[in-house]
Amino acid sequence: MTIRPAAPMPNELRHFMRAGQHPARSVACPHCAAATHRPCRVMSSGRTLTDIHPARRSAWAELTAVCPHCQVAPGTPCHTDGIPLPDQVHARRYLEAEEMAA
């Protein structure tokens, strides 16, 4: 029997094959500096978390979805009357990002 090396999996497929992980783990966490596809952790103890930080979820939504509320493109921060929201996105942008990931 011949053992063949496994073919490399494209990154697009690898991301969607990660069962049980939130799609926001595809972005590095700005809060705890966890690398992409790595779990968030507590900075003081180094303990890994089962969920992700809200800042990571916001960064993911900002990078992947258009905001229906303020009509900005992916990668552009949400704003209110021209003033950017600090490290936050509108709730409708979360919904849009989760619909795109599904």
C-alpha atoms as one frame of an Amber mdcrd trajectory, in Angstrom:
protein
   0.000   0.000   0.000   1.322   3.405  -0.954   0.848   6.353   1.360   0.357
   9.579  -0.502   1.013  12.965   1.070  -2.111  14.967   1.756  -2.898  17.717
  -0.685  -2.725  21.209   0.791  -6.120  22.593   1.694  -6.961  26.070   0.368
  -7.313  28.703   3.081 -10.908  29.431   2.029 -11.908  25.829   2.741  -9.765
  25.505   5.848 -11.571  28.437   7.472 -15.023  26.923   6.938 -13.956  23.424
   7.981 -13.060  24.540  11.526 -16.044  23.041  13.307 -17.328  24.680  16.446
 -15.277  27.856  16.179 -16.745  31.305  15.827 -15.861  32.843  12.451 -14.407
  35.866  14.278 -11.411  33.709  15.186 -10.209  34.331  11.620  -9.096  37.781
  12.851  -6.366  38.506  15.395  -7.753  39.704  18.722  -6.995  43.386  19.391
  -7.682  42.930  23.122  -5.406  40.027  24.064  -3.254  39.861  20.892  -4.243
  36.243  20.178  -3.186  35.209  16.683  -5.679  34.271  13.993  -7.470  30.961
  14.609  -6.125  30.867  18.194  -8.356  31.168  21.261  -8.534  34.384  23.242
  -6.799  34.380  26.604  -6.772  36.240  29.908  -3.797  38.605  29.880  -2.967
  38.343  33.589  -3.039  34.551  33.920  -2.627  33.316  30.338  -5.706  31.087
  30.713  -7.479  30.420  27.424 -11.124  31.402  27.091 -13.912  29.341  25.570
 -15.504  32.442  24.017 -13.965  35.387  22.177 -13.505  38.971  23.324 -16.088
  41.529  22.133 -13.287  43.574  20.536 -12.401  40.593  18.332 -16.035  40.174
  17.314 -16.190  43.900  16.421 -12.977  43.721  14.383 -14.314  40.703  12.492
 -17.645  42.374  11.721 -15.852  45.524  10.587 -13.578  43.597   8.214 -16.210
  41.332   6.682 -19.540  43.139   6.426 -21.073  46.312   5.072 -22.862  48.300
   7.760 -26.530  48.748   6.788 -26.931  51.503   9.400 -24.200  53.938   8.353
 -23.545  52.532   4.845 -19.780  52.010   5.096 -17.758  49.411   3.211 -15.968
  46.472   4.845 -12.805  47.625   6.593 -14.201  51.082   7.330 -15.186  51.834
  10.941 -18.802  52.628  11.746 -19.651  56.246  12.502 -22.375  58.373  14.004
 -22.823  61.763  12.334 -19.314  61.523  10.866 -17.624  60.680  14.187 -16.089
  57.168  14.158 -17.228  54.800  16.894 -14.248  53.748  19.040 -13.749  49.954
  18.777 -17.457  49.350  18.159 -19.762  48.556  15.278 -23.503  48.912  14.927
 -25.657  45.926  15.928 -26.981  45.569  12.388 -23.406  45.073  11.152 -23.013
  42.073  13.481 -26.153  40.556  11.985 -24.905  41.185   8.454 -21.531  39.568
   9.213 -23.159  36.503  10.769 -25.488  36.116   7.781 -22.492  36.236   5.438
 -20.653  33.614   7.498 -23.605  31.223   7.528
